[in-house]
Amino acid sequence: MYLKKGKKSRSKDFNLKNLLISSGITISMLLPKVTISQPVISSKFNEINQYQKKSFITKAVEKTGSSVVTIDTQRYVKKRKFPRNSQLFLDPYFERFFGLDLPNDDKPTIEQSQGSGFIFADGLVMTNAHVVNGSDKVIIGLTNGKKLKGKLIGQDFFTDIAILEIQGKGPWRTATLGDSNKIKVGDWAIAVGNPFGLENTVTLGIISNLKRNVTQLGIYDKKLELIQTDAAINPGNSGGPLLNSNGDVIGINTLIRSGPGAGLSFAIPINKAKEIADQLIKNGKVIHPMIGISLIDDSNFEKNSYEVKVGYVVPNSPADKSGIMVDDIILKVGNKDIKVTSEVIEQISKNGIENPINILLKRKNKLIRLKVKPTDITNLEKR
């Protein structure tokens, strides 16, 4: 009996040991899984989280990039320079050697160029006037690969703005236009365009300066105050948008300075561009009130004084007829005290061409009050 009981108790002990061992193995197998798998899941989650975080540049380009277009232009140029019976060049080998036109070669050639633009309203594209100026055919390339004809609504040479209409059916992805009056030096600047035909190329920089007068760059046939940026603008970028960190358009890329001092890029403020665009859409042209003078910012840093001096007076212009002379110092235009040339231009532009404007001058030590009626700049060219 004792032996049987002993056997039974031993078997019970054996079963209990087996149960404890198997339970221990099971627990040991489960515990490492919990402790090892936890950080792996967490790290993977963090990786996904980091991957999903986008930079403000990416978000800005995603917001506006699809509204940016390529503008291909064609211009037909007649090659003939000499009449068919010309006896100037009789030897065709001589002509080919020197790259001269053959007298019988009167077929027109096609000059092609490329720029950028962006859709800012339903079917309307904003770009630079110099991108489309003189073109016989305009093709607008969308980011989805489609190419459609473009119709010129109007262009303004003096502010370098042109408006095109896409000849096709939408819907169109339009850019959000920002407020260029709110930007400050040091703000981020993102230039988007199609340099050298490379679509949606993005460059990053900052706003380097504001209200940069084009006369400081040696440009005298434009009426512009530009945004200066160090974001790279290359050939083919002209007409593309300059964005802020939110992806809103704050300017239109227009020119670069090459050679010494390279790295300076310039854009037309979007507020000015909107003003010009409205006039082009409504009237097909823009009125630029002028009185017929060139101006010089005369600054004396020692005395901390700023003056605007008359540098040139156009003969028979409103300024000439009213008695304004070279070296006169402009003190006041309308109700505005004048410190810089841009304030003179701004006041005359606001006044328009219908009404005379009061101008206070200083000539030597004498104050002179005049009334001058501005005219459109195109009238000055005819004089």
C-alpha positions as CSV (number, residue, x, y, z in Angstrom):
1,M,0.0,0.0,0.0
2,Y,2.8,2.4,0.9
3,L,4.5,1.7,-2.4
4,K,1.4,2.3,-4.4
5,K,0.7,5.5,-2.4
6,G,4.3,6.5,-3.0
7,K,4.0,5.9,-6.7
8,K,0.9,7.9,-6.8
9,S,2.4,10.8,-4.9
10,R,5.5,10.6,-7.0
11,S,3.4,10.7,-10.2
12,K,1.5,13.7,-8.8
13,D,4.8,15.4,-8.0
14,F,6.1,14.6,-11.4
15,N,2.9,16.0,-13.1
16,L,3.1,19.1,-10.9
17,K,6.8,19.6,-11.9
18,N,5.9,19.2,-15.5
19,L,3.1,21.7,-15.2
20,L,5.3,24.2,-13.5
21,I,8.1,23.7,-16.1
22,S,5.7,24.0,-19.1
23,S,4.0,27.1,-17.5
24,G,7.4,28.6,-16.9
25,I,8.4,28.0,-20.5
26,T,5.2,29.5,-21.7
27,I,5.6,32.6,-19.6
28,S,9.2,33.0,-20.6
29,M,8.2,32.7,-24.2
30,L,5.5,35.3,-23.8
31,L,7.4,37.8,-21.6
32,P,10.3,38.5,-24.1
33,K,7.8,39.1,-26.9
34,V,6.2,41.9,-24.9
35,T,9.4,43.5,-23.8
36,I,11.1,43.2,-27.2
37,S,8.2,44.1,-29.5
38,Q,7.2,47.3,-27.7
39,P,10.2,49.5,-28.8
40,V,10.2,48.1,-32.4
41,I,6.5,49.2,-32.9
42,S,7.3,52.6,-31.3
43,S,10.3,53.2,-33.6
44,K,8.4,52.2,-36.7
45,F,5.6,54.5,-35.7
46,N,8.1,57.3,-35.2
47,E,9.7,56.6,-38.6
48,I,6.3,56.8,-40.3
49,N,5.5,60.0,-38.3
50,Q,8.7,61.6,-39.4
51,Y,8.2,60.6,-43.0
52,Q,4.7,62.1,-43.0
53,K,6.0,65.5,-41.7
54,K,6.4,67.8,-44.6
55,S,8.6,70.9,-44.8
56,F,6.9,74.3,-45.4
57,I,8.6,74.3,-48.8
58,T,6.9,71.1,-49.8
59,K,3.5,72.3,-48.6
60,A,3.9,75.6,-50.4
61,V,4.8,73.9,-53.7
62,E,2.0,71.4,-53.4
63,K,-0.4,74.2,-52.8
64,T,0.6,76.3,-55.9
65,G,2.8,74.1,-58.1
66,S,-0.1,72.7,-60.2
67,S,-1.1,76.3,-61.2
68,V,2.4,77.0,-62.7
69,V,2.5,76.7,-66.5
70,T,5.1,76.6,-69.3
71,I,4.7,79.3,-72.0
72,D,6.2,78.4,-75.4
73,T,6.2,81.2,-77.9
74,Q,6.8,81.3,-81.7
75,R,7.7,84.3,-83.8
76,Y,7.9,84.2,-87.6
77,V,10.9,86.1,-88.9
78,K,11.4,86.8,-92.6
79,K,15.0,86.1,-93.4
80,R,15.3,88.1,-96.7
81,K,17.5,91.1,-96.3
82,F,18.2,91.7,-100.0
83,P,15.9,92.0,-103.0
84,R,15.7,89.1,-105.4
85,N,17.7,91.0,-108.1
86,S,20.4,92.0,-105.6
87,Q,23.9,91.9,-107.2
88,L,25.7,92.4,-103.8
89,F,26.4,88.7,-103.3
90,L,26.7,86.5,-106.4
91,D,28.7,83.6,-105.0
92,P,26.5,81.4,-102.8
93,Y,29.6,79.8,-101.2
94,F,30.8,83.3,-100.2
95,E,27.4,83.9,-98.6
96,R,27.3,80.6,-96.8
97,F,30.9,81.1,-95.6
98,F,30.1,84.4,-94.0
99,G,26.7,83.3,-92.7
100,L,24.7,85.7,-95.0
101,D,21.2,85.2,-96.2
102,L,20.8,83.9,-99.7
103,P,18.8,86.3,-101.9
104,N,16.5,83.6,-103.0
105,D,15.9,82.3,-99.5
106,D,12.8,84.3,-98.6
107,K,11.0,81.6,-96.5
108,P,10.3,82.8,-92.9
109,T,12.0,81.1,-90.0
110,I,10.5,80.4,-86.6
111,E,12.1,81.8,-83.5
112,Q,11.1,79.9,-80.4
113,S,11.5,80.9,-76.8
114,Q,10.1,79.7,-73.4
115,G,9.0,81.2,-70.1
116,S,6.8,80.6,-67.2
117,G,3.5,81.8,-65.9
118,F,0.7,80.8,-63.4
119,I,-3.1,80.5,-63.5
120,F,-4.5,83.2,-61.2
121,A,-8.2,83.2,-62.2
122,D,-10.5,80.9,-64.2
123,G,-8.6,80.2,-67.5
124,L,-6.3,83.3,-67.1
125,V,-2.5,83.2,-66.9
126,M,-0.2,86.0,-65.6
127,T,3.3,86.3,-66.9
128,N,5.9,88.8,-68.0
129,A,5.3,91.0,-71.1
130,H,8.8,90.2,-72.3
131,V,8.0,86.5,-72.4
132,V,5.2,86.9,-75.0
133,N,6.1,90.3,-76.6
134,G,6.1,90.0,-80.4
135,S,4.9,86.4,-80.5
136,D,2.7,85.1,-83.3
137,K,1.8,81.9,-81.4
138,V,1.6,81.1,-77.7
139,I,1.3,77.5,-76.3
140,I,0.5,77.0,-72.7
141,G,1.8,73.8,-71.1
142,L,0.0,72.5,-68.0
143,T,1.5,70.3,-65.3
144,N,-0.6,67.4,-66.4
145,G,1.2,67.4,-69.7
146,K,-1.6,69.0,-71.7
147,K,-0.6,71.8,-74.2
148,L,-3.2,74.4,-75.2
149,K,-3.3,77.6,-77.2
150,G,-3.0,80.8,-75.4
151,K,-4.7,84.1,-76.4
152,L,-3.1,87.4,-75.5
153,I,-5.6,89.5,-73.5
154,G,-3.2,92.5,-73.0
155,Q,0.3,93.4,-72.1
156,D,2.0,96.4,-70.4
157,F,5.5,97.0,-71.4
158,F,6.2,99.6,-68.7
159,T,5.4,97.2,-65.8
160,D,6.3,94.0,-67.7
161,I,3.0,92.3,-67.1
162,A,0.9,90.2,-69.6
163,I,-2.3,88.4,-69.3
164,L,-3.1,85.3,-71.4
165,E,-6.4,83.3,-71.8
166,I,-6.2,79.5,-72.1
167,Q,-8.1,78.3,-75.1
168,G,-9.7,75.2,-73.5
169,K,-12.1,74.0,-70.9
170,G,-11.2,73.8,-67.2
171,P,-11.5,73.3,-64.3
172,W,-8.1,75.0,-63.6
173,R,-6.0,74.9,-60.5
174,T,-5.5,78.5,-59.6
175,A,-2.8,80.1,-57.4
176,T,-3.6,81.9,-54.2
177,L,-2.6,85.6,-54.5
178,G,-1.0,87.0,-51.3
179,D,-0.4,90.5,-50.1
180,S,3.0,91.9,-51.1
181,N,2.6,94.8,-48.7
182,K,2.9,92.4,-45.8
183,I,6.3,90.9,-46.7
184,K,9.4,91.9,-44.8
185,V,13.1,91.6,-45.5
186,G,14.3,88.3,-44.2
187,D,11.0,86.4,-45.0
188,W,11.3,83.1,-46.9
189,A,11.0,83.3,-50.7
190,I,10.3,80.3,-52.9
191,A,10.7,80.7,-56.7
192,V,8.9,78.3,-59.0
193,G,9.2,78.1,-62.7
194,N,10.4,76.1,-65.7
195,P,14.1,77.2,-66.3
196,F,15.6,75.6,-69.5
197,G,12.3,73.7,-69.9
198,L,12.7,71.8,-66.7
199,E,9.1,71.9,-65.3
200,N,8.3,73.0,-61.7
201,T,11.8,73.7,-60.6
202,V,11.9,75.1,-57.1
203,T,14.6,77.4,-55.5
204,L,14.6,78.8,-52.0
205,G,15.9,82.0,-50.6
206,I,14.9,85.1,-48.6
207,I,13.5,88.5,-49.3
208,S,16.7,90.6,-49.6
209,N,15.2,94.0,-50.1
210,L,11.9,95.8,-51.0
211,K,10.9,98.6,-53.3
212,R,14.1,98.3,-55.3
213,N,13.8,100.9,-58.1
214,V,14.8,99.6,-61.5
215,T,16.8,102.7,-62.3
216,Q,19.2,101.5,-59.7
217,L,19.8,98.6,-62.0
218,G,20.4,100.8,-65.0
219,I,16.9,100.1,-66.4
220,Y,15.2,103.3,-67.5
221,D,12.4,102.1,-69.8
222,K,10.4,100.4,-67.1
223,K,8.1,101.7,-64.4
224,L,8.8,99.3,-61.6
225,E,9.7,98.9,-58.0
226,L,10.9,95.3,-57.4
227,I,11.3,92.7,-54.7
228,Q,14.9,91.6,-54.4
229,T,15.6,88.0,-53.4
230,D,18.5,85.6,-53.4
231,A,16.3,82.7,-54.5
232,A,17.8,81.6,-57.9
233,I,15.9,82.8,-60.9
234,N,17.2,81.3,-64.2
235,P,16.4,81.8,-67.8
236,G,12.9,80.4,-68.3
237,N,11.8,81.3,-64.8
238,S,10.5,84.6,-66.0
239,G,6.8,85.0,-65.4
240,G,6.7,82.3,-62.7
241,P,5.5,82.9,-59.2
242,L,7.5,83.9,-56.1
243,L,5.9,82.4,-53.1
244,N,5.9,83.1,-49.4
245,S,6.2,80.3,-46.8
246,N,2.4,79.6,-47.0
247,G,2.5,79.1,-50.7
248,D,0.8,82.4,-51.6
249,V,2.0,84.3,-54.6
250,I,3.8,87.5,-53.5
251,G,5.6,88.4,-56.8
252,I,6.3,87.5,-60.4
253,N,9.9,86.5,-61.2
254,T,11.1,88.9,-63.8
255,L,14.9,89.4,-64.0
256,I,18.3,88.5,-62.7
257,R,21.6,90.2,-62.5
258,S,24.3,88.2,-64.2
259,G,28.1,88.7,-64.1
260,P,29.6,90.5,-61.1
261,G,27.0,90.6,-58.3
262,A,25.3,87.5,-59.6
263,G,22.8,86.0,-57.2
264,L,20.5,89.0,-57.3
265,S,17.0,88.1,-58.5
266,F,14.0,90.4,-58.8
267,A,10.2,90.0,-58.8
268,I,7.3,92.3,-59.5
269,P,5.2,92.7,-56.3
270,I,1.9,90.9,-56.7
271,N,-0.2,93.9,-55.5
272,K,1.1,95.9,-58.4
273,A,0.6,93.0,-60.8
274,K,-3.0,92.6,-59.7
275,E,-3.6,96.3,-60.3
276,I,-2.2,96.1,-63.8
277,A,-4.0,92.8,-64.6
278,D,-7.4,94.4,-63.7
279,Q,-6.8,97.2,-66.2
280,L,-5.6,94.8,-68.9
281,I,-8.6,92.6,-68.5
282,K,-11.1,95.5,-68.5
283,N,-9.5,97.8,-71.1
284,G,-6.8,95.8,-72.8
285,K,-4.2,98.5,-71.9
286,V,-2.9,100.4,-68.9
287,I,-2.8,104.2,-68.4
288,H,0.4,105.5,-66.9
289,P,0.1,109.1,-65.7
290,M,3.4,111.0,-66.3
291,I,4.4,114.7,-66.2
292,G,7.6,114.2,-68.2
293,I,10.6,114.3,-65.7
294,S,13.3,112.0,-64.6
295,L,14.1,112.1,-60.9
296,I,17.3,111.7,-58.8
297,D,17.4,110.7,-55.1
298,D,19.8,113.1,-53.6
299,S,20.9,112.0,-50.1
300,N,23.2,113.8,-47.6
301,F,24.2,111.2,-45.0
302,E,26.2,113.7,-42.9
303,K,23.1,116.0,-42.5
304,N,20.7,113.0,-42.6
305,S,18.7,114.8,-45.3
306,Y,16.9,113.4,-48.3
307,E,15.9,115.3,-51.4
308,V,14.3,114.5,-54.8
309,K,15.9,116.5,-57.6
310,V,14.7,116.9,-61.2
311,G,17.3,115.3,-63.5
312,Y,15.7,115.8,-66.9
313,V,12.6,117.5,-68.3
314,V,11.0,116.1,-71.5
315,P,10.6,118.9,-74.1
316,N,6.9,120.0,-74.6
317,S,5.8,117.7,-71.7
318,P,3.3,118.8,-69.0
319,A,6.3,119.5,-66.7
320,D,8.1,121.6,-69.3
321,K,5.0,123.6,-70.1
322,S,4.3,124.3,-66.4
323,G,7.8,125.6,-65.8
324,I,9.6,122.8,-64.0
325,M,13.4,122.9,-64.6
326,V,16.4,120.7,-64.1
327,D,17.8,120.8,-60.6
328,D,14.5,121.8,-59.1
329,I,13.9,120.1,-55.7
330,I,10.4,118.5,-55.3
331,L,9.2,119.1,-51.8
332,K,5.5,118.2,-52.1
333,V,3.2,116.5,-54.6
334,G,-0.5,116.8,-53.8
335,N,-0.7,116.5,-50.0
336,K,2.4,114.2,-49.7
337,D,5.7,115.5,-48.4
338,I,8.4,114.0,-50.7
339,K,11.6,112.2,-49.5
340,V,12.2,109.6,-52.2
341,T,11.4,109.4,-56.0
342,S,8.9,106.6,-55.6
343,E,6.6,108.9,-53.6
344,V,6.5,111.3,-56.6
345,I,5.6,108.5,-59.0
346,E,3.0,107.1,-56.6
347,Q,1.2,110.4,-56.1
348,I,1.1,111.2,-59.9
349,S,-0.2,107.7,-60.6
350,K,-2.9,108.1,-58.1
351,N,-3.9,111.5,-59.4
352,G,-4.6,110.1,-63.0
353,I,-4.6,112.1,-66.2
354,E,-7.9,113.9,-65.8
355,N,-7.1,116.5,-63.2
356,P,-4.1,118.8,-62.5
357,I,-1.9,118.1,-59.4
358,N,-0.3,120.6,-57.1
359,I,3.5,120.5,-56.9
360,L,5.7,122.5,-54.5
361,L,9.3,123.0,-55.6
362,K,12.4,124.7,-54.3
363,R,14.6,126.5,-56.8
364,K,17.8,127.7,-55.1
365,N,16.3,129.5,-52.0
366,K,12.9,130.2,-53.6
367,L,9.7,128.2,-53.1
368,I,7.5,127.7,-56.3
369,R,4.0,126.3,-56.4
370,L,2.8,124.9,-59.7
371,K,-0.2,123.0,-61.1
372,V,0.6,120.2,-63.6
373,K,-1.8,118.0,-65.5
374,P,-0.3,114.5,-66.1
375,T,-0.7,112.8,-69.4
376,D,-0.4,109.1,-70.4
377,I,3.2,108.0,-71.0
378,T,2.4,107.0,-74.6
379,N,1.7,110.7,-75.3
380,L,5.2,111.6,-74.2
381,E,6.7,109.2,-76.7
382,K,4.9,111.0,-79.5
383,R,6.3,114.5,-78.6
